[in-house]
Amino acid sequence: MVKNILVFVPNSLSLNKSGYLEGFRQDYDESEAYYITCDVTVKQTRNVIGFLGNDVITKMKNVDFKAVHINTNSKISLLNFGNLANSSVVRIVYDFGAFRDCDDLDDDQYGIHFKFLSSHLRKHKRKNEENGRENALTFVIAILGWLLQFLNKFKLVWAYSATISHFSDNLNAFKWFFAEVNKEKRVSPRIGNFILAKLLDLILGIILLRIFIENENLIVNFIDNIRETLILNFRHLLIYLMGSPIGLKLNYAFNKSLGRFFFYHISLWRVFLLTMQPFVKQYFKLLVLPGAFGFSYQIAMLSDLISIATFHVYCIYVYAARLIYLQLKGLLSLWRLFIGRKYNPLRARVDSYQYSQHQLFIGTLGFTVLLFLLPTTTMYYTVFVIFRLAIMIVEEILLRFRYFLQCFPIYIFILWMFKSPKMSGPVFLKCKKSKDGIVTLEAHLKMLPLLTSLQTFAPNTNKSRTSLSWSKIFTGVLL
């Protein structure tokens, strides 16, 4: 079977100096490819696939392997190829700098030839690092892995703290970073983007930390005012709910009891915050010290501060949710009484059952009580569910903002603005006329769109806590 011959020639190949051409030969089912992977001639190498210059051909008449010869006029001739009568020779002049500096090409989209060529160009460019440096990176990765294993043992304790969770996220991010550096041994777009994003995060954190320390009294007083404002507004809200909100006719005794219970809980939480206030003022600098590690840590601390300041809202929400759950569960069980049904826990199904008159009377009485108390419970549950959802949305926004700072695409945007070959994507082929009769194609890499570049080269760092499933949350609220 006669195969087509493909010769990949760098567009920056210097034709002035004679010498050996370095590259690789690869056989395929329907073609035979010769990749010239260096744009300058070399004196001697193990990976010789051809020769450059007019005087080299006379010295290589006795070679026993197939070779490509290019003269000073860029004319291609083939040595030891046998009968080429039925073969077609295609010269592909590729952009040497772009294919060498680009990131991985997908062979399914761009073809196995450009995939093979690009990978060998990068290997030729990439110098092997010293063993000592590789061992150091391996040791750092192992240390980070041990720290993560230690933190995971106490995950049930610190999982509710945004600051400690963010610290765990950063350990994972740095573990990925050192593993990527050890693997790539070059500044890839993902590595460069991670470094610049962390530097930006650190600079913003140090600037804001200095502002916090210089305005310590102002910030502490602001926190106190926010705390008192929240507690005062919740008290006014409870007073409004204990009356006749939006004209609803609620159970007076039950409404007053719930209102007083929630009032007591808010007052108890206010006493706790007032007790902690002197410690906040005394150790303010120590509390804001994690902000020196970056702006993202300050956002995590803000999320923790919101959780602490609104803990009483969460407690009231839990009380109201548990109360309405018990009422609905009781109404469902008592409703089966009217239709002569009963839940069988042994078989996990609802069976028919014959109730006595006393059971029917007591069940009817309990169903009536629960049904008329349900509007009051539903009102408190609805109000505090809305507050709980609002707090969760704020915390989710802060979580996403922290993650965005971790992979802020500043480096990728700079590369894209300066049209760096690292942001290259699709291969563009152009047919060019040739004087020597050989079909000549020019291969260039087109720039990726900005959005595609951001999605393709974003750092592969993960959040320790996944995003909230809003469908499950609203389903749980409604059901």
Summary of the structure (lengths in Angstrom):
residues: 479
radius of gyration: 35.9
end to end distance: 70.3
largest distance: 116.7
contacts: 1353
relative contact order: 0.10
helix: 61%
strand: 14%
